Amino acid sequence: MSYGQGNGPGRPRYNPTRKMPQPYDEQRGHRPPPYVPERVPPYEPPSRHQGPSRHEGPSRPPSRPGGPPSDRGAGHPPPPPRRKRRKGRIALIVFAVIIALIGGTWVYLETSLNHVAALTDYPGRPAQGAGTNWLIVGSDSREDLSAADEDRLATGDAKGKRTDTIMLMHLPDNDTKPTLVSLLRDSYRDIPGKGKNKLNAAYAFGGAPLLARTVEQSTGLRLDHYIEIGFGGFADVVDAVGGVEMCLPAPIDDPLAGINLPAGCQELDGANALGYVRTRKGPRADLDRVIRQRQFIAALTDKATSFGTLVNPFRLFPLLGSAPDAVTLDDGDHLHNLPGLAFAMGAGDGLVTTTVPIGATPTVKGVGSVVLWDDKKAPRLFDALRTDTAVPADVIVAPPK
């Protein structure tokens, strides 16, 4: 009987030194798997308690440097760096602080601005027309000025309320240009309940409400907003923005206004700026003054709302601090109404500026020298504003060249 050994036919002879083929022998087309080194955890010095207790479960994988323990295996991406998450949180905090600062400033100004019941309803009030109308008043009241302020600003010691500046700003609803109209303070108009007198007498008799009513009935335009700027506040605003540059074609020396300005371009501080818009020096007296007023207020508005002022805390915060004392609005007006007015004021060539066309300048007994409006051109001017049409060129009183 054979047991698989021997040298029978067809059987290989047994050779104890022969190497048997292996499962991954290259002769059979097999290759050994690539060598994968064993992952060895980083060395950690032994702690006081050597190893886990019998009650603890299996140990967790070792921690990555700079991060918490991870169960991620080989081939998984590492967690995002903490630095990126920290930068995101810082940016979010900065954004929240900016929003809070803007909101707080808005609330402060909204609650700090002065208000007066200037625009009131009455029988026969003009109907609402197209566009939006602002009445802009410069008050020369000395009520809130100390003796030192009166001396510094050369305001004199006149008592009561008066106004040196009366302007009408029309903001259209279409693509026609906004129009700024100066209403001469010596305009001879009907003042409700007071008879005929100079326009600025309406403010002296009844303050903002009577002046607004007189302007409405004289122009046929319904006023939508009212803004008043006082003596001291005006000078403080100019100083807060670092002065306003004006170019004078000729020198102005007016001791009554407290100014002695040379010809040429120069930066006016608060006191000089106030004297500049108040002086009546010039060959045309009030006509020259209203032109200076329009030019200066436009320049002041443009600088106060410029990028350089808004990003400079040494100008912005003094401006915000002086604005509440400078500005008085109608009871129905709010802070969000002002940007439209400021944008139109700084429109440059996109703003039409004029004075109400003048018909004559007689002297009236008991009143003095007055200004009569042109009874044909003035109505055409106000009709154009009421209907949002372009102001006819022949009714625009242009400044002298």
C-alpha positions in Angstrom: 0.0 0.0 0.0 1.3 3.4 -0.9 0.9 6.5 1.4 1.8 9.2 -1.1 5.5 8.7 -0.8 8.0 7.0 -3.0 9.3 7.4 -6.5 6.3 6.2 -8.5 5.7 7.4 -12.0 4.2 10.9 -12.2 5.2 11.8 -8.7 8.0 14.2 -7.9 10.7 12.9 -5.8 10.4 14.1 -2.3 13.1 16.7 -1.5 13.1 18.0 2.1 15.2 21.0 1.2 12.9 22.3 -1.5 11.1 25.6 -0.7 7.4 25.3 -1.1 5.5 28.0 -3.1 4.0 30.7 -0.9 0.6 32.4 -1.4 2.3 35.6 -2.7 5.0 34.0 -4.7 6.1 36.2 -7.6 6.2 33.2 -9.9 2.4 32.9 -9.6 1.8 36.7 -10.3 1.3 37.7 -6.7 2.9 40.7 -5.1 3.1 41.3 -1.4 0.9 44.2 -0.1 2.6 47.5 0.4 4.3 48.0 3.8 2.2 50.2 6.1 4.1 51.3 9.1 2.3 51.0 12.4 1.0 54.2 13.9 2.7 54.8 17.1 1.2 57.4 19.5 3.4 60.2 20.6 5.2 59.7 23.8 3.5 61.0 26.9 5.3 61.1 30.2 3.7 58.8 32.7 1.3 60.5 35.1 0.9 60.0 38.7 -1.6 57.3 38.0 -0.2 54.7 35.7 -2.7 53.5 33.2 -6.5 53.3 33.5 -8.1 51.7 36.4 -10.0 48.5 36.1 -13.3 50.5 36.1 -12.3 52.8 33.2 -13.1 51.9 29.6 -10.6 51.8 26.8 -8.4 54.8 26.4 -9.3 57.4 23.7 -7.1 58.1 20.7 -4.3 60.6 21.4 -5.0 64.3 21.0 -3.7 66.2 18.1 -1.3 69.1 19.0 -3.4 72.2 19.5 -6.8 70.6 19.4 -9.2 68.3 21.4 -9.1 64.5 21.2 -10.4 63.3 17.9 -11.9 60.0 16.7 -11.0 60.7 13.1 -9.1 58.0 11.4 -6.4 58.2 8.8 -7.4 60.0 5.6 -9.8 62.4 7.3 -9.1 66.2 7.0 -8.1 68.0 10.2 -10.7 70.2 11.9 -10.6 73.9 10.8 -8.1 76.1 12.7 -9.3 78.0 15.7 -7.7 81.2 14.3 -10.2 81.4 11.5 -13.2 81.0 13.8 -11.7 83.6 16.2 -11.4 86.1 13.3 -15.0 85.5 12.3 -16.2 86.2 15.8 -14.1 89.4 16.0 -15.5 90.7 12.7 -19.1 90.0 13.9 -18.4 91.8 17.2 -17.0 94.9 15.3 -20.0 94.9 13.0 -22.4 94.8 15.9 -20.5 97.7 17.6 -20.7 99.8 14.5 -24.4 99.2 14.1 -25.0 100.0 17.7 -23.0 103.2 17.4 -24.9 104.4 14.4 -28.2 103.5 16.0 -27.3 105.3 19.2 -26.2 108.4 17.4 -29.4 108.4 15.4 -31.5 108.1 18.6 -29.5 110.8 20.3 -30.0 113.3 17.5 -33.6 112.4 17.0 -34.4 113.1 20.7 -32.0 116.1 21.1 -33.1 118.3 18.2 -35.4 121.2 19.1 -39.0 121.3 17.7 -41.6 124.0 17.3 -45.2 123.9 16.0 -44.4 125.9 12.9 -46.7 124.4 10.3 -50.4 124.5 11.4 -53.7 124.2 9.5 -55.9 127.2 9.1 -58.8 128.2 6.8 -57.7 128.9 3.3 -54.4 127.1 3.5 -52.9 126.3 0.1 -53.6 122.8 -1.3 -50.8 120.3 -1.6 -48.8 120.7 -4.8 -46.2 118.6 -6.5 -42.8 118.0 -4.8 -41.7 119.0 -1.3 -41.2 122.5 0.1 -38.9 123.5 3.0 -38.9 126.8 4.7 -35.4 127.6 5.9 -35.0 130.4 8.5 -31.9 131.9 10.0 -32.9 133.3 13.4 -30.9 136.2 15.0 -32.5 135.8 18.4 -30.1 136.6 21.2 -32.1 134.8 23.9 -29.7 131.8 24.3 -26.5 133.9 24.0 -24.4 135.0 26.9 -22.8 138.5 27.0 -19.5 136.9 26.0 -21.1 135.2 23.0 -22.8 138.4 21.9 -19.4 140.2 22.0 -17.6 137.3 20.2 -20.2 137.1 17.5 -20.8 140.8 17.2 -24.5 140.3 17.3 -25.4 143.5 19.1 -27.9 143.7 21.9 -31.2 143.8 19.9 -34.0 142.2 21.9 -36.8 139.9 20.7 -36.9 137.4 17.8 -35.9 138.4 14.3 -34.7 136.7 11.2 -31.9 137.6 8.8 -32.4 134.7 6.4 -35.6 133.4 4.8 -35.3 130.8 2.0 -37.7 128.4 0.3 -36.3 125.1 -1.0 -38.4 123.1 -3.5 -37.5 119.4 -4.0 -39.3 118.0 -7.1 -40.8 114.6 -7.5 -39.5 114.3 -11.1 -36.2 114.9 -12.8 -36.3 118.7 -12.8 -33.7 120.5 -10.7 -34.4 121.5 -7.1 -34.8 125.2 -6.6 -33.6 127.4 -3.7 -35.4 130.8 -3.6 -34.4 133.6 -1.3 -37.2 135.6 0.1 -35.9 139.1 0.9 -36.6 140.0 4.5 -37.8 143.5 3.4 -40.5 142.0 1.1 -43.7 144.0 1.7 -46.4 141.3 2.3 -49.7 140.9 4.0 -49.2 139.4 7.5 -52.3 137.6 8.8 -53.8 139.7 11.6 -51.1 142.3 11.4 -51.7 144.1 8.1 -49.0 144.8 5.5 -45.4 144.9 6.7 -41.9 143.5 6.0 -41.7 139.8 5.8 -39.3 139.4 8.7 -41.8 141.3 10.9 -44.0 138.2 10.8 -41.4 136.3 12.7 -41.0 139.1 15.2 -44.8 139.3 15.7 -45.6 135.6 15.9 -42.5 133.5 15.5 -42.3 130.5 13.2 -46.0 129.8 12.9 -46.9 133.3 11.7 -43.9 133.5 9.4 -44.8 130.1 7.8 -48.4 131.1 7.3 -47.3 134.4 5.7 -45.0 132.6 3.3 -47.7 130.1 2.3 -50.2 132.8 1.6 -47.7 135.0 -0.3 -46.4 132.2 -2.5 -49.5 129.9 -2.8 -47.2 127.0 -1.9 -48.0 124.6 0.9 -45.0 124.1 3.2 -44.1 120.5 4.2 -41.1 121.1 6.4 -39.5 123.8 8.5 -35.9 124.2 9.7 -34.5 127.1 11.7 -30.8 127.8 12.5 -29.8 130.0 15.4 -26.9 132.5 15.7 -24.8 130.6 18.2 -25.5 127.2 16.9 -24.6 128.3 13.3 -21.1 129.5 14.5 -20.6 126.3 16.5 -21.4 124.1 13.5 -18.9 126.0 11.3 -16.2 125.6 13.9 -17.0 121.9 14.4 -16.3 121.1 10.7 -13.1 123.1 10.8 -14.3 126.2 9.0 -15.7 126.7 5.5 -13.7 128.0 2.5 -15.2 130.9 0.6 -13.8 132.9 -2.3 -14.5 136.7 -2.0 -14.3 138.8 -5.2 -13.7 141.9 -3.1 -12.7 142.7 0.5 -15.5 143.1 3.1 -15.0 145.5 6.0 -18.1 145.7 8.2 -17.7 146.7 11.9 -21.4 146.1 12.6 -21.0 142.5 11.5 -17.6 142.2 13.2 -15.7 141.2 10.0 -12.8 142.6 8.0 -12.1 140.0 5.3 -9.6 140.4 2.4 -10.4 139.4 -1.2 -9.6 135.9 -2.3 -10.2 132.4 -1.1 -10.0 131.8 2.6 -11.4 129.6 5.3 -13.9 131.3 7.6 -14.4 130.2 11.2 -17.7 130.4 13.0 -17.6 134.1 14.0 -16.4 135.3 10.6 -18.9 133.1 8.8 -21.7 134.5 10.8 -20.6 138.0 10.0 -20.2 137.0 6.3 -23.8 135.8 5.9 -25.2 138.8 7.9 -23.4 141.7 6.4 -25.3 144.0 3.9 -22.1 145.5 2.5 -22.1 145.6 -1.2 -23.5 147.7 -4.1 -26.9 145.8 -3.9 -27.2 145.4 -0.1 -29.7 142.7 0.6 -29.5 141.2 -2.9 -25.8 140.6 -2.4 -26.4 139.3 1.0 -28.9 136.6 0.0 -26.5 135.4 -2.7 -23.7 135.0 -0.1 -26.2 133.2 2.2 -27.1 130.7 -0.4 -23.5 130.1 -1.4 -22.3 129.7 2.2 -25.1 127.4 3.3 -24.5 125.1 0.3 -20.8 125.0 1.1 -21.4 124.3 4.8 -23.9 121.5 4.0 -21.5 120.0 1.5 -18.6 119.9 4.0 -20.7 118.7 7.0 -21.9 115.7 5.0 -18.5 115.0 3.3 -16.7 111.7 3.8 -13.8 113.5 5.4 -16.0 114.9 8.1 -18.0 111.7 8.7 -14.9 109.5 9.2 -13.0 112.1 11.3 -14.1 111.7 15.0 -12.5 115.1 15.8 -15.0 116.7 13.5 -17.9 114.3 13.6 -18.5 114.3 17.4 -18.2 118.1 17.8 -20.6 118.4 14.9 -23.1 116.0 16.5 -22.7 117.9 19.8 -23.4 121.3 18.3 -26.3 120.3 15.9 -29.0 120.0 18.6 -28.4 123.6 19.7 -28.2 124.9 16.1 -31.3 123.3 14.5 -35.0 123.6 15.2 -37.5 121.6 13.2 -41.3 121.5 12.9 -43.1 119.2 15.3 -43.8 116.8 12.4 -40.3 116.7 11.1 -37.7 114.0 12.0 -34.1 113.3 11.4 -34.8 111.1 8.3 -36.2 114.2 6.6 -32.9 116.0 6.6 -30.8 113.9 4.1 -32.9 114.9 1.1 -32.5 118.6 2.0 -28.8 118.3 2.5 -28.3 116.4 -0.8 -30.2 119.1 -2.7 -28.2 121.9 -0.9 -24.9 120.3 -2.0 -26.0 119.6 -5.6 -23.8 122.4 -7.1 -24.8 123.0 -10.7 -27.8 120.7 -10.2 -29.4 123.3 -7.9 -31.3 126.3 -9.3 -30.8 129.4 -7.1 -32.7 132.6 -7.4 -34.4 135.5 -5.6 -38.0 136.4 -5.9 -38.2 138.7 -8.9 -38.3 142.3 -7.7 -40.7 144.9 -9.1 -39.8 148.1 -7.1 -38.2 149.2 -3.9 -40.3 152.1 -2.5 -40.4 153.7 0.9 -43.5 153.2 2.9 -44.4 155.6 5.7 -44.0 153.9 9.1 -42.3 150.9 7.6 -39.3 152.2 5.7 -37.7 151.0 2.5 -39.4 147.8 1.3 -39.2 145.4 -1.6 -42.2 144.8 -3.9 -42.3 141.5 -5.8 -42.8 141.6 -9.6 -46.5 140.9 -10.0 -46.0 139.0 -13.2 -42.7 137.1 -12.8 -43.2 136.1 -9.2 -46.4 134.2 -9.8 -44.8 132.3 -12.7 -41.9 131.3 -10.5 -44.2 129.9 -7.8 -46.5 128.2 -10.4 -43.5 126.3 -11.8 -42.6 125.1 -8.3 -46.1 124.1 -7.5 -46.4 122.0 -10.7 -42.8 120.6 -10.7 -42.0 122.2 -14.0 -38.7 123.8 -15.0 -38.4 127.4 -13.7 -38.5 129.8 -16.7 -35.1 131.4 -17.3 -36.5 134.9 -17.5 -37.8 134.8 -13.9 -34.4 133.7 -12.4 -32.5 136.5 -10.7 -28.9 135.5 -11.4 -26.0 136.8 -9.3 -23.9 139.5 -10.9 -21.0 138.4 -13.1 
